[in-house]
Amino acid sequence: MLMLNILLNNSLTSDRKRIKLQKKLSSVALTTAFSLQNLLRIILILLLLYFSPF
């Protein structure tokens, strides 16, 4: 019984760690996507300004 409890606790803590890691990775991916989107926006604006007639 004690062994089963220890195994369950270990799997629960590893699940928690995995969930934390997944949240961290998803937030990193989101910030990367946002920064890439902002970079593309800046490049587009600069290109428009460069090719604008005035």
N, C-alpha and C positions, 0 to 999 in steps of 0.2 A: 504494500500500500504506500509506504513511504517512498519507494523507488518510483512508483507511478506519479506521485505528487511532484517529486523532483523533476521528472521528465516533463510533466505538464508545465511547471513553472519555467523551466528552461525554454520550452517552445514558445511560451507566452512572451518571455522577455525578448527572444529573438524576433518574434512577430512585431513587438513594439519597436525594436531597433530598426527592423526593415521598413516599417511604416514611417518612422522618423526620417530615415534615409531617403525614402521615396518622396516625402514632402519636401525635403531639402533639395533633391534633384529637380523636382518639378518647379520649385521656385527659381532655381538657378536657370533652368531652361526658359522660364517665362521672362526673367530679366534679360537674358541673352537675346530672346526674340524681340523684346521691346527695344533694346539698344540697336539691334540690326535694323528694325523698322525705322527708328529715328535717324540712323545713319543714311539709309536709303532716301528718306525724305529730304535730308540736308543736301545729299548729292543731286537729287532731282531739282531742288530749288536753285542750287548753284548752276546747274546746267541751263535751267530756264533763264536765269539772270544773264548767263554768259551768251546765250543765243537770242536774247530779247533785242528788238530793234532799237530801243532807246538806251 
